Amino acid sequence: MSSAPQPLTSLPLGTKATVAEIKLPAAQKPRLMEMGLLVGTDVELVRFAPLGDPVEIKVRGYNLTLRKHEAEQILVR
């Protein structure tokens, strides 16, 4: 995988990556942090819903569902 950060939604399904940056507004970051999604955390893209939204990821041993616009603001390496 390249060293340039890319959006989480651009990964192929089943790919694991590490969170490099979270570009969400400050008001939305605490919710993700409480669920264990922090810079440096390993994540895996599990699947997209049939219409592409929401997106399911695996983080810290459990599955987490995010809106596609949120997942696009999470940059990974």
VEXSE-192779 format. One record per residue (C-alpha): residue number from 1; residue in one letter; x, y, z. Coordinates in pm, whole numbers, plus 32768, in hexadecimal, padded with zeros to 4 digits. Example, Ala and Ser with C-alpha at 12.3 -4.5 7.8 and 13.67 -1.06 7.14 Angstrom:
BEGIN
1, A, 84CE, 7E3E, 830C;
2, S, 8557, 7F96, 82CA;
END
This chain:
BEGIN
1, M, 8000, 8000, 8000;
2, S, 8083, 815C, 7FB4;
3, S, 80F0, 8242, 80CC;
4, A, 800A, 835D, 805D;
5, P, 7ECA, 8363, 812D;
6, Q, 7D8E, 8307, 8070;
7, P, 7C1E, 8305, 80D2;
8, L, 7BA6, 81CE, 8187;
9, T, 7A9A, 819E, 807C;
10, S, 7BA1, 817C, 7F6A;
11, L, 7C2C, 8036, 7FFA;
12, P, 7BD0, 7EEB, 7F59;
13, L, 7AE3, 7E1A, 802E;
14, G, 7B97, 7D47, 8131;
15, T, 7CC8, 7E2A, 8134;
16, K, 7D69, 7E8C, 827E;
17, A, 7E02, 7FE2, 82B4;
18, T, 7E69, 80D2, 83C8;
19, V, 7DB1, 8217, 8410;
20, A, 7E96, 8339, 83B6;
21, E, 7DAB, 8462, 83E2;
22, I, 7C40, 84AC, 8437;
23, K, 7BC1, 85E2, 8383;
24, L, 7A65, 85ED, 841C;
25, P, 79E8, 8726, 84CD;
26, A, 7A50, 8742, 863A;
27, A, 78EB, 86FF, 86AE;
28, Q, 78EA, 85A6, 8608;
29, K, 7A44, 852E, 8673;
30, P, 79F3, 84D9, 87E0;
31, R, 78E5, 83E0, 8774;
32, L, 79E1, 8324, 869C;
33, M, 7AEC, 8335, 87A9;
34, E, 79FB, 8299, 88A5;
35, M, 79CA, 8178, 87B1;
36, G, 7B43, 8141, 879B;
37, L, 7B87, 81E5, 864C;
38, L, 7CC8, 82A9, 8688;
39, V, 7DF6, 830A, 85B9;
40, G, 7EDB, 81DB, 85B2;
41, T, 7DBE, 80DF, 85D4;
42, D, 7DB1, 7FBB, 84E1;
43, V, 7C6C, 7F9E, 841F;
44, E, 7BE0, 7EB4, 8316;
45, L, 7ADE, 7F0F, 820E;
46, V, 79D6, 7DFE, 822D;
47, R, 78C1, 7E64, 813E;
48, F, 77E5, 7F70, 80A7;
49, A, 766A, 7F64, 80C5;
50, P, 75B7, 7F0F, 7F7B;
51, L, 758F, 807F, 7F1F;
52, G, 76ED, 80DB, 7F9A;
53, D, 7686, 817D, 80E3;
54, P, 76CF, 8127, 81FE;
55, V, 782A, 808E, 8209;
56, E, 788A, 7F76, 82FB;
57, I, 79E9, 7F67, 8389;
58, K, 7A92, 7E8A, 848A;
59, V, 7B4A, 7F44, 859C;
60, R, 7BDC, 7EB6, 86DF;
61, G, 7B2C, 7D69, 86B1;
62, Y, 79CA, 7DE1, 866C;
63, N, 7907, 7E5A, 853F;
64, L, 78AE, 7FC9, 8529;
65, T, 77C3, 8067, 842E;
66, L, 7806, 81CA, 83B3;
67, R, 775B, 82AC, 82BB;
68, K, 7818, 82B9, 8173;
69, H, 785B, 8431, 8196;
70, E, 78FB, 83ED, 82EA;
71, A, 79CE, 82CC, 8268;
72, E, 7A4B, 83A6, 814A;
73, Q, 7ADD, 8499, 824A;
74, I, 7BAA, 8387, 82F3;
75, L, 7CFB, 836F, 8248;
76, V, 7DC1, 822C, 825F;
77, R, 7F15, 81A0, 81FA;
END
